[in-house]
Amino acid sequence: MSETAQIIVGLLFLLAVFAATRFGIHWRMKRACTYIVKDLERRHAYDPTSAAGLPYATMDWLKLGLRDFRPKALASLVLNGIAEKTPDGKYYLLQGSQDPNE
């Protein structure tokens, strides 16, 4: 195989790995959003009075293992108007919010 063909194959491989990692991150964020919405629904957190404190709302810097996408997913839900944060750090679903998978 010529040197040019090796470079092209290597670049294509790098591009495939990049696309696969982006797809994996998107898939895990989507799962985390679904988990949070279902958790808030299970806790019946639909208004500020029934808001629930979520233990995964902040990142734990000392935790070892796979990356936890829930804090970023929760921030994304708040940013997109699906959930809201109360001044005391609890979260609730906004009325009329829809499932992030739809």
N, C-alpha and C positions, 0 to 999 in steps of 0.2 A: 504494500500500500504506500502510495506516495506521501510525502510530508504534508502537502496541501490537503489531501483527503483526511489524514489523521487530525489535522487542525479543525477541519470542518466537522468531523465526527465528534471531536471533543467539545466543540462549541455547541453542537446540537444536544449532546449529553448534558452539558451544563444548563442549557435552556430547559430541557425536560425536567431536571432536578429542581430548578427554580419554580417552574409551573406546578410541579407536584407539591412542593412545600407551601406555596401560596394557596393551593386547593385545600391542603390539609389544615392550614390555619383558618381558612374560611369555614370549613366544615366544623372544626372544634368551637369556633366562636358562635356559630349558629346553634350548636348543641347546648352551649352554655346559656345563650339567651333563652332558649326553650326551657331549660331547667329552671332558670330564675323566674320566668313568667309562671310556670306551673307551681313553683314553690310559693310565690306570692298568692296565687289563686288558692292553694291548699290552706294557706294561713288566713284567707279571706281578708287580705289587705287591699281594700278598695278605696279608702279615704284616709286622710291624715289621722283620724282618731283610731283607726284599726291598723295603722302602719306597723310593719314588723321589722325588728332589728335582724340584719343578716350577718352571720359571722364571717362570711366570705367577701364582705364589702370592701375590705382593705387587703392589700397584698401582705403576705407573711414572708419576710425576707429570709428567714431562717429555715423555711420548709425545703426539704430536699425531695427530689423526684421530678415528675413531669410538671410542666408549666401549668399553672392554674389560670384559665381564661375567664373565670367568673368575675373578678373585679373589673376587667376591661369591658366585658359584656354588659355588666350592670351600668357602667358609665355610658356605654353606647345606648342602652335602653332609656336612660335619663335624657341624654342628648337628643334622641329621636322622639321624645314625648310619649313613650309607652309607659314609663314609670316616673315617679317623682320622689324626691328626697325631702324629708321634713327637717326643720332646723336642729332637731336632736339626733339626727343621723339614722333615722328609720326610713324604710321605703314602702311605697304602695303603688298599685297599678292605677293609672288614670282611667276614668270612665270612658268607654268607647274605644279603649285600646284594643288592638288586634294582635293575634298571634304573629310573631316575627317570621314564621315560616311561610306565611301566605303572601 
